[in-house]
Amino acid sequence: MAAPHATEGSRSHRAVLLAVTCLGQFMVLLDNTIVGAALPDMQHRLNTQLTGLQWIVDAYVLLVAMLLLSGGVFADRFGRKRVYLTGVAVFTAASLVCSLAPSVGWLVVGRVLQGIGAAALAPASLALLVAAHPVPHERMKAIGLWAGLSGIGLAAGPVAGGVLTEAFGWPAIFLVNLPIGVVLLLVGLRHLGESRNPNAPAIDVPGTVLSVLAVGVLTFGLIEGGARGWTSPVILGSFTAAVILLATFVTVEARRPAPMLPLRLFRQRLFTVSNTAMIVVGFALMGSSFFFSQFFVYVQGASILRAGLQTLPVSLTMVIVSPYAGRLAARYGFRIVVTTGLALAGLGLLTLGTVHAETGYGNVWWRLGLAGVGFALAMSPLTGAAIQAVSPQEGGLASGISTTTRQIGAVLGVAVLGAVVRTGQSDGASFETGLDNAFLAAGVVTLSTAVFTGLWLAKSKSAEGSEASLPVTGPGTVTTSNEVSASRR
């Protein structure tokens, strides 16, 4: 009679584990979209310009992008529960710092700390879930629930951000993380079990530091170039330093026995092309999303709450369509689905480049939805293509690299498209014209990438087999090596 009780206890424990990991990832994904709705209020209350808003967004995304791979290694090496709860604590404390920030500088510091916490929390949450489900079928089911439930954070962000900012001001969007973080810490300390991977690789400290510095310096040049002048010594120096740091990073990674980024993987054309396309997805999606609320508030005169609701078609369509993208890729192949997705996203962004102050919302929402559907169709299959290009033992690493490249593209998207808007304004163009130029630039880049992938993304035979060969991912999902290898068995 003890066995049923043990089984029931095990199920109860797994239910609590699923709830804790989903809620943690929900908090991270919510932060990706909730900030966008509050940007106009931040600009007004903090008396900052476009450059300050770019730093508020990119400070977070930059740290997530550069530390995500290391966060997964830390979790495997030092304990998944320990790293997860540490990430939750850092993220929660950083949210409090953000909410109390008296200036843009302090807010950026808080966002940096949030990024560090998220880079630990996200991979550790999925690693905990994978370790608790040793049976492949149950594991894939749990991961599907994890991706779907936590992905609700993306759709909830614009609405929650609009409501909280309209009612209480922008600090409220960070205060909402405090009760969630406290609950996660209390429940996690009591109910989460510890697990490690004794064969986890050593931490690549030089690679991590060099990657953060290289992309950080490049981002500085792109964001500050519009304000300081593209030919100013500081900006030219930052671009030069970025090139030197990047070359040093490549040299160091090529010589390390266990690098964070094995360069040999890029000898596979499928891997290189899929990650290049993923950079563009992050570039166009995050870069354009940065301006959605600003368009509705500053160009069309909407309230912050209404603007948050009006941006919802992008995230909502992504949450709805993403679960089906892997199935479509398994049936029709990576190339067809990815090319179609990028083409739809590019067309959606191009049409957004033609909207104006007088354009009614009935003629705007479908453009946002078209872009969202396109990005959703592209993201999961691109991750699947990257995994397909490497050995099963390196599937988790390939998935992590794919997520990282998307985040790097997001950093560059906010910086570059912001530079497009600022450059247009410095030449006398209106903010509306600058936004149109940014959307058009993102659309052209995305459509060009659709053509590129259509020509060069090799069609994998395995892609036409079982959909289980693809990772169960949604927007913002992180896949671990354990999960990928299990899905291939």
Buried (B, 14 or more C-beta within 10 A) or exposed (E): EEEEEEEEEEEEBBEBBBBBBBBBBBBBBBBBBBBBBBBBBBBEEBEBEBBBBBBBBBBBBBBBBBBBBBBBBBBBBBBBBBBBBBBBBBBBBBBBBBBEBEEBEBBBBBBBBBBBBBBBBBBBBBBBBBBBBEEBEEBBEBBBBBBBBBBBBBBBBBBBBBBBBBEEBBBBBBBBBBEBBEBBBEBBEEBBEEBBBEEBBEBBEBBBBBBBBBBBBBBBBBBBBBBBEBEBEEBBEBBEBBEEBBEBBBEBBEEBEEBBBBEEBBEBEBBBBBBBBBBBBBBBBBBBBBBBBBBBBBBBEBBBBBBBBBBBBBBBBBBBBBBBBBBBBBEBBBBBBBBBBBBBBBBBBBBBBEBEEEBEBEEBBEBBBBBBBBBBBBBBBBBBBBBBBBEBEBBBBBBBBBBBBBBBBBBBBBBBBBBBBBBBBEEEBEBBBBBBBBBBBBBBBBBEBBEBBBEBBBEBEBBBEEBBBBBBBBBBBBBBBBBBBBBBE
